[in-house]
Amino acid sequence: MRTLYWPNGKRIKVIVLPGDHPLHKQFVKENLHIFPHQLRRAWNRKTYTGTGQAPITVGSMTEMQKLVNQTKNSIGYIDKGGQNE
């Protein structure tokens, strides 16, 4: 959330799974070292103050992979095996 732009100057488009998805919970805890509700509050704060944009939420890893592939300057995450929906 601190980095808003890629090195090429384009705004980063963040794509996430729903907050209650097991992979989302795992990703946030293991990689961001916070709890999912803390991430949601931070996004809400950035969105409401106009200093950031809310992430795009998708319903599955399949959707995540498809949208990241189709959306320029986007970033997302999937399970290493890519099979757990």
C-alpha positions as CSV (number, residue, x, y, z in Angstrom):
1,M,0.0,0.0,0.0
2,R,3.0,2.3,0.3
3,T,3.9,1.9,-3.4
4,L,1.3,3.3,-5.7
5,Y,3.2,3.3,-8.9
6,W,5.4,0.9,-10.9
7,P,8.9,2.1,-11.8
8,N,7.5,3.0,-15.3
9,G,5.2,5.6,-13.6
10,K,1.9,3.7,-14.2
11,R,-0.5,3.3,-11.2
12,I,-0.5,-0.2,-9.7
13,K,-3.9,-2.0,-9.9
14,V,-4.3,-4.3,-7.0
15,I,-6.4,-7.5,-7.3
16,V,-7.4,-9.5,-4.2
17,L,-9.5,-12.4,-3.2
18,P,-12.4,-11.8,-0.8
19,G,-11.4,-11.0,2.8
20,D,-12.9,-14.3,4.1
21,H,-11.1,-16.5,1.5
22,P,-8.6,-18.8,3.2
23,L,-5.8,-17.9,0.7
24,H,-6.4,-14.2,1.3
25,K,-6.1,-14.6,5.0
26,Q,-2.9,-16.7,4.7
27,F,-1.3,-14.2,2.2
28,V,-2.0,-11.2,4.4
29,K,-0.7,-12.9,7.5
30,E,2.4,-14.4,6.0
31,N,3.4,-11.7,3.6
32,L,2.1,-8.5,5.0
33,H,2.4,-9.5,8.6
34,I,-1.0,-8.1,9.6
35,F,-4.5,-9.4,9.9
36,P,-7.0,-9.2,7.0
37,H,-9.3,-6.8,9.0
38,Q,-6.3,-4.5,9.4
39,L,-5.7,-4.5,5.7
40,R,-9.4,-3.8,5.0
41,R,-9.3,-0.8,7.4
42,A,-6.2,0.6,5.8
43,W,-7.8,0.3,2.3
44,N,-10.9,1.9,3.6
45,R,-9.0,4.8,5.1
46,K,-7.0,5.4,1.9
47,T,-10.2,5.2,-0.2
48,Y,-12.3,7.5,2.0
49,T,-9.5,10.1,2.2
50,G,-8.9,10.0,-1.5
51,T,-5.3,9.0,-1.2
52,G,-5.7,5.5,-2.7
53,Q,-8.0,3.2,-4.6
54,A,-9.7,0.1,-3.2
55,P,-8.4,-3.1,-4.7
56,I,-10.4,-5.1,-7.3
57,T,-12.0,-8.1,-5.6
58,V,-12.4,-11.4,-7.5
59,G,-14.1,-14.6,-6.4
60,S,-11.5,-17.2,-7.2
61,M,-7.9,-17.8,-8.1
62,T,-9.0,-18.6,-11.7
63,E,-10.6,-15.1,-11.9
64,M,-7.5,-13.6,-10.3
65,Q,-5.1,-15.2,-12.8
66,K,-7.3,-14.2,-15.7
67,L,-7.8,-10.6,-14.6
68,V,-4.1,-10.1,-13.8
69,N,-3.2,-11.4,-17.2
70,Q,-5.7,-9.1,-18.9
71,T,-5.1,-5.9,-16.8
72,K,-2.0,-3.9,-17.5
73,N,-0.1,-2.7,-14.4
74,S,-1.9,-5.1,-12.1
75,I,-0.7,-7.4,-9.3
76,G,-2.4,-10.2,-7.5
77,Y,-1.6,-13.5,-5.8
78,I,-2.5,-17.2,-6.2
79,D,-1.6,-20.4,-4.4
80,K,1.7,-21.9,-5.4
81,G,-0.1,-24.9,-6.9
82,G,-2.7,-22.6,-8.4
83,Q,-5.4,-25.3,-7.8
84,N,-7.0,-24.4,-4.5
85,E,-10.1,-22.3,-5.1
